[in-house]
Amino acid sequence: MTTVGLIGSGNIGGTVARLAVDAGYDVVLSNSRGPETLTDLVDSLGEHASAGTAQDAARVGDLVVVSVPLKAYRAVPVEPLAGKVVIDTNNYYPQRDGNFPELDSGDVTSSELLQQHLPESRVVKVFNNIYFAGLAALARPTGAADRSALAIAGDDEAAKAEVTAFLDRIGYDAVDAGSLADGWRYQPDTPAYGTLYSASPTDWQHPAPGDADTLRAALAAATR
């Protein structure tokens, strides 16, 4: 794998792009406003970054990161993502996205909705429970004593293995949280969401490492 496509290049998408470039990947960024609006970000990332449409990012990416508001998930291109591993960074925020009855009832998770939209893709949920500034600051080399871990969930074991390798290369360990249906364990309002990687529950601006054991305990403590 050499190229990471990004559908959505805001705080999380842009941060993942920077980590990927630093790790030796090429990246193709896109957003809903057009490639011309990404000039500054592309310039800051250097020669291994370019901008295109969502279709371009989906087509060119060996691994594709979807980082758009949940309310826009149906706009993610389907055909060019067939057979590919797709990372879903999203959370459900009713105040932003409007209400989704199937999510409000707990019948499905937000990542399961994306998987239903992309039936031929292999969706893995990750990056949704860490603040973007922490994601940028906490990357560490393999084996570092203060390395943080990120939760992953997915229905395809090979896809999860590919995402685990990607996370390792950009500076993070992975903890397997189970299937996409288990992704609720690190969604908003759970112990594994946000504050696991901050100096205190009220101080998200100062990142602090969250190791694998701490993350496993937080996932296990989640309740509905």
BELFEN-V320655 format. One record per backbone hydrogen bond with DSSP energy under -1.0 kcal/mol. CO is the residue of the C=O (numbers start at 1). NH is the residue of the N-H. E is the energy in kcal/mol with one decimal. If there is no record, write none. Layout:
BEGIN
co nh e
CO NH E
CO NH E
END
This chain:
BEGIN
co nh e
2 26 -2.9
3 62 -2.4
3 63 -1.5
4 28 -2.1
5 65 -3.2
7 67 -3.1
10 14 -3.0
11 15 -1.4
12 16 -2.8
13 17 -2.2
14 18 -1.9
15 19 -2.5
16 20 -2.6
17 21 -2.6
18 22 -2.5
19 23 -1.3
20 25 -2.6
21 24 -1.7
26 4 -2.9
27 50 -1.6
28 6 -2.8
29 52 -2.6
30 8 -1.8
34 37 -1.8
35 38 -1.9
38 42 -2.7
39 43 -2.7
40 44 -2.1
41 45 -1.5
42 46 -1.4
46 49 -1.8
48 27 -2.7
50 29 -2.9
53 57 -2.5
54 58 -2.5
55 59 -2.3
56 60 -2.8
57 61 -1.9
63 5 -2.6
64 87 -2.9
65 7 -3.1
66 89 -2.1
69 72 -2.4
70 73 -2.2
72 75 -1.9
73 76 -1.5
78 81 -1.3
79 82 -1.6
81 84 -2.1
84 122 -2.7
85 64 -2.0
86 124 -2.6
87 66 -3.5
88 126 -2.0
93 96 -1.9
93 97 -3.4
94 98 -2.1
100 103 -1.2
100 104 -2.6
101 105 -2.1
102 107 -1.1
102 108 -1.4
109 113 -1.6
110 114 -1.7
111 115 -2.4
112 116 -2.4
113 117 -1.8
114 118 -1.7
118 121 -1.8
120 83 -3.1
122 86 -2.2
124 88 -2.7
125 153 -1.2
129 194 -2.8
131 135 -2.4
132 136 -2.0
133 137 -1.8
134 138 -2.4
141 144 -2.1
144 147 -1.5
148 173 -2.4
150 175 -2.3
152 177 -3.4
153 125 -2.9
156 160 -2.1
157 161 -2.1
158 162 -2.0
159 163 -2.4
160 164 -2.5
161 165 -2.0
162 166 -2.0
163 167 -2.9
164 168 -2.3
165 169 -2.0
166 170 -1.8
167 172 -2.8
171 140 -2.1
173 150 -2.3
175 152 -2.4
178 154 -2.3
179 182 -1.5
180 183 -1.5
182 185 -2.0
183 186 -1.6
184 187 -1.5
190 193 -1.7
193 195 -2.2
194 197 -1.9
195 198 -1.6
197 208 -1.6
200 203 -2.0
203 206 -1.2
206 199 -2.6
210 149 -2.7
211 215 -2.3
212 216 -2.7
213 217 -2.1
214 218 -2.0
215 219 -2.7
216 220 -2.3
217 221 -1.4
END
